Amino acid sequence: MLTTLSPSPRPAYGPPAVQIQNASVVYPAADAPVRALHEVNLDIRQGEFISLIGPSGCGKTTLLRVIADLEPITAGTVLVNGLSPHDARLARAYGYVFQAPALLPWRTVLSNVMLPLEIQGRLPEAAREIAREQLARVGLAQFEKKYPWQLSGGMQQRVSIARALGFQPRLLMMDEPFGALDEITRDDLNVHLQDLWRREQRTVVFVTHSIAEAVYLSSRIVVMSPRPGRIVKVIDSPLPAERTLSLRDTPEFMALAHEVREALADGHN
């Protein structure tokens, strides 16, 4: 039986955290240049949860990497908290969660989370305290002495999230972090991530291929076209800030998923 959501107050977002103007990325090639992104314009405000969704090869990850200073732009401008991506990276303004956890197998869970803090020059005791705090936030306080190979895939991704949160970034970028997980584990991590975002109101930019995941997590959904990647539509979510998985059975959720699906189809045309 379908239920209808009652109105709930929308959170107020802050000033722009990311500003993208006419950003294009072109890769040189022997035969013909590859246009990965074409004149992308997008503002992301502090405290928003933004999902980038589109077909494979549409430039979602490229756009995320541009924001993170892992990829140069060919044309246009990008600002992160008012800084260039390069300066924002040097200022440690963001955390980045990759598709694979990329944990060091010879280090314990705790020492994996401590690693970037050690690289930053934190004293061991301070790094250990911060790492333990972050592991508690992702529900892994009792696993700090385990090694990555002793954890499930979902738990390894939680460690990766804790590591990214260790230096308390205002901006968290996530490149399809749950794509390789089974549906049950993915649902569990979606709930955990949504709760974490709602509690701490960090800015999140999230890449996904899943319509249901984008609809469940996001305050706005950015739909991208096949290559060259461009923004087809930006969809504001009418869903309440506090969410549970039962939300997916509501008419509002289904209507929003349908709108995303239609925008993806329009992008192909």
HUTARA-V945311 format. One record per residue. N is the residue number from 1. PHI is phi in whole degrees, -180 to 180 (999 if undefined). D_CENTER is the distance of its C-alpha to the mean C-alpha in whole Angstrom. Layout:
n->N phi->PHI d_center->D_CENTER
n->N phi->PHI d_center->D_CENTER
//
This chain:
n->1 phi->999 d_center->32
n->2 phi->-81 d_center->30
n->3 phi->-115 d_center->29
n->4 phi->-108 d_center->28
n->5 phi->-76 d_center->26
n->6 phi->-86 d_center->28
n->7 phi->-59 d_center->27
n->8 phi->-139 d_center->24
n->9 phi->-65 d_center->24
n->10 phi->-87 d_center->20
n->11 phi->-68 d_center->19
n->12 phi->-92 d_center->20
n->13 phi->-99 d_center->17
n->14 phi->-89 d_center->18
n->15 phi->-68 d_center->19
n->16 phi->-59 d_center->17
n->17 phi->-95 d_center->14
n->18 phi->-133 d_center->13
n->19 phi->-127 d_center->16
n->20 phi->-121 d_center->17
n->21 phi->-129 d_center->20
n->22 phi->50 d_center->22
n->23 phi->-79 d_center->19
n->24 phi->-129 d_center->21
n->25 phi->-130 d_center->20
n->26 phi->-126 d_center->24
n->27 phi->-99 d_center->24
n->28 phi->-68 d_center->28
n->29 phi->-146 d_center->30
n->30 phi->-63 d_center->33
n->31 phi->-90 d_center->34
n->32 phi->-152 d_center->32
n->33 phi->-60 d_center->29
n->34 phi->-101 d_center->25
n->35 phi->-91 d_center->23
n->36 phi->-83 d_center->20
n->37 phi->-133 d_center->19
n->38 phi->-132 d_center->21
n->39 phi->47 d_center->22
n->40 phi->-84 d_center->18
n->41 phi->-126 d_center->18
n->42 phi->-161 d_center->15
n->43 phi->-111 d_center->15
n->44 phi->-120 d_center->12
n->45 phi->-91 d_center->14
n->46 phi->-60 d_center->14
n->47 phi->92 d_center->12
n->48 phi->-80 d_center->11
n->49 phi->-114 d_center->8
n->50 phi->-107 d_center->7
n->51 phi->-107 d_center->7
n->52 phi->-102 d_center->8
n->53 phi->-133 d_center->11
n->54 phi->174 d_center->14
n->55 phi->-67 d_center->17
n->56 phi->-58 d_center->17
n->57 phi->82 d_center->17
n->58 phi->-86 d_center->16
n->59 phi->102 d_center->15
n->60 phi->-60 d_center->11
n->61 phi->-67 d_center->10
n->62 phi->-59 d_center->13
n->63 phi->-62 d_center->12
n->64 phi->-62 d_center->9
n->65 phi->-69 d_center->11
n->66 phi->-64 d_center->14
n->67 phi->-61 d_center->12
n->68 phi->-86 d_center->12
n->69 phi->64 d_center->15
n->70 phi->-100 d_center->15
n->71 phi->-148 d_center->17
n->72 phi->-82 d_center->19
n->73 phi->-94 d_center->20
n->74 phi->-85 d_center->23
n->75 phi->-151 d_center->24
n->76 phi->96 d_center->22
n->77 phi->-135 d_center->21
n->78 phi->-137 d_center->17
n->79 phi->-124 d_center->17
n->80 phi->-123 d_center->15
n->81 phi->53 d_center->17
n->82 phi->81 d_center->20
n->83 phi->-111 d_center->20
n->84 phi->-65 d_center->19
n->85 phi->-54 d_center->16
n->86 phi->-63 d_center->19
n->87 phi->-68 d_center->20
n->88 phi->-65 d_center->17
n->89 phi->-66 d_center->16
n->90 phi->-65 d_center->20
n->91 phi->-83 d_center->19
n->92 phi->56 d_center->16
n->93 phi->-83 d_center->14
n->94 phi->-146 d_center->11
n->95 phi->-114 d_center->10
n->96 phi->-132 d_center->8
n->97 phi->-114 d_center->7
n->98 phi->-85 d_center->9
n->99 phi->-61 d_center->10
n->100 phi->-105 d_center->13
n->101 phi->-60 d_center->14
n->102 phi->54 d_center->16
n->103 phi->-91 d_center->18
n->104 phi->-81 d_center->22
n->105 phi->-66 d_center->24
n->106 phi->-90 d_center->27
n->107 phi->-108 d_center->25
n->108 phi->-68 d_center->25
n->109 phi->-55 d_center->22
n->110 phi->-61 d_center->23
n->111 phi->-72 d_center->24
n->112 phi->-65 d_center->20
n->113 phi->-70 d_center->18
n->114 phi->-73 d_center->21
n->115 phi->-53 d_center->21
n->116 phi->-64 d_center->19
n->117 phi->-70 d_center->21
n->118 phi->-66 d_center->24
n->119 phi->-62 d_center->23
n->120 phi->-74 d_center->23
n->121 phi->95 d_center->27
n->122 phi->-67 d_center->26
n->123 phi->-65 d_center->29
n->124 phi->-53 d_center->29
n->125 phi->-65 d_center->30
n->126 phi->-67 d_center->27
n->127 phi->-63 d_center->24
n->128 phi->-65 d_center->25
n->129 phi->-64 d_center->25
n->130 phi->-64 d_center->22
n->131 phi->-62 d_center->21
n->132 phi->-65 d_center->22
n->133 phi->-63 d_center->21
n->134 phi->-70 d_center->17
n->135 phi->-64 d_center->19
n->136 phi->-64 d_center->20
n->137 phi->-64 d_center->17
n->138 phi->-101 d_center->16
n->139 phi->77 d_center->19
n->140 phi->-124 d_center->20
n->141 phi->-59 d_center->23
n->142 phi->-86 d_center->26
n->143 phi->-113 d_center->24
n->144 phi->-64 d_center->24
n->145 phi->-93 d_center->27
n->146 phi->-78 d_center->26
n->147 phi->-104 d_center->25
n->148 phi->-53 d_center->22
n->149 phi->-69 d_center->24
n->150 phi->-93 d_center->26
n->151 phi->-111 d_center->22
n->152 phi->-72 d_center->21
n->153 phi->-60 d_center->18
n->154 phi->-65 d_center->16
n->155 phi->-69 d_center->17
n->156 phi->-62 d_center->16
n->157 phi->-68 d_center->13
n->158 phi->-63 d_center->13
n->159 phi->-62 d_center->15
n->160 phi->-61 d_center->12
n->161 phi->-66 d_center->10
n->162 phi->-60 d_center->14
n->163 phi->-63 d_center->14
n->164 phi->-67 d_center->11
n->165 phi->-85 d_center->12
n->166 phi->-59 d_center->16
n->167 phi->-99 d_center->17
n->168 phi->54 d_center->15
n->169 phi->-72 d_center->13
n->170 phi->-77 d_center->12
n->171 phi->-123 d_center->9
n->172 phi->-120 d_center->6
n->173 phi->-110 d_center->4
n->174 phi->-134 d_center->3
n->175 phi->-99 d_center->6
n->176 phi->45 d_center->7
n->177 phi->-71 d_center->8
n->178 phi->-112 d_center->10
n->179 phi->-64 d_center->12
n->180 phi->-91 d_center->15
n->181 phi->-93 d_center->16
n->182 phi->-68 d_center->19
n->183 phi->-63 d_center->18
n->184 phi->-65 d_center->19
n->185 phi->-64 d_center->17
n->186 phi->-62 d_center->14
n->187 phi->-60 d_center->15
n->188 phi->-62 d_center->16
n->189 phi->-73 d_center->13
n->190 phi->-60 d_center->11
n->191 phi->-62 d_center->14
n->192 phi->-65 d_center->13
n->193 phi->-67 d_center->10
n->194 phi->-65 d_center->11
n->195 phi->-64 d_center->14
n->196 phi->-62 d_center->12
n->197 phi->-63 d_center->11
n->198 phi->-66 d_center->14
n->199 phi->-70 d_center->16
n->200 phi->-103 d_center->15
n->201 phi->54 d_center->13
n->202 phi->-73 d_center->11
n->203 phi->-82 d_center->9
n->204 phi->-124 d_center->5
n->205 phi->-117 d_center->4
n->206 phi->-127 d_center->3
n->207 phi->-97 d_center->6
n->208 phi->-152 d_center->8
n->209 phi->-101 d_center->12
n->210 phi->-96 d_center->13
n->211 phi->-63 d_center->14
n->212 phi->-61 d_center->15
n->213 phi->-66 d_center->11
n->214 phi->-61 d_center->10
n->215 phi->-67 d_center->13
n->216 phi->-67 d_center->13
n->217 phi->-88 d_center->10
n->218 phi->-94 d_center->10
n->219 phi->-89 d_center->12
n->220 phi->-141 d_center->12
n->221 phi->-119 d_center->12
n->222 phi->-102 d_center->12
n->223 phi->-95 d_center->15
n->224 phi->-114 d_center->15
n->225 phi->-89 d_center->19
n->226 phi->-59 d_center->20
n->227 phi->-55 d_center->21
n->228 phi->-73 d_center->21
n->229 phi->-62 d_center->18
n->230 phi->-142 d_center->19
n->231 phi->-86 d_center->17
n->232 phi->-83 d_center->19
n->233 phi->-161 d_center->18
n->234 phi->-115 d_center->16
n->235 phi->-112 d_center->17
n->236 phi->-78 d_center->17
n->237 phi->-85 d_center->16
n->238 phi->-89 d_center->20
n->239 phi->-73 d_center->19
n->240 phi->-66 d_center->19
n->241 phi->-65 d_center->17
n->242 phi->-91 d_center->18
n->243 phi->-133 d_center->18
n->244 phi->-130 d_center->19
n->245 phi->-64 d_center->19
n->246 phi->-64 d_center->22
n->247 phi->-57 d_center->21
n->248 phi->-69 d_center->20
n->249 phi->-93 d_center->24
n->250 phi->-90 d_center->25
n->251 phi->-60 d_center->26
n->252 phi->-64 d_center->23
n->253 phi->-65 d_center->20
n->254 phi->-65 d_center->22
n->255 phi->-67 d_center->23
n->256 phi->-67 d_center->20
n->257 phi->-62 d_center->19
n->258 phi->-65 d_center->22
n->259 phi->-64 d_center->21
n->260 phi->-65 d_center->18
n->261 phi->-62 d_center->20
n->262 phi->-66 d_center->23
n->263 phi->-66 d_center->20
n->264 phi->-63 d_center->19
n->265 phi->-65 d_center->23
n->266 phi->-61 d_center->24
n->267 phi->-63 d_center->22
n->268 phi->-71 d_center->24
n->269 phi->-92 d_center->27
//
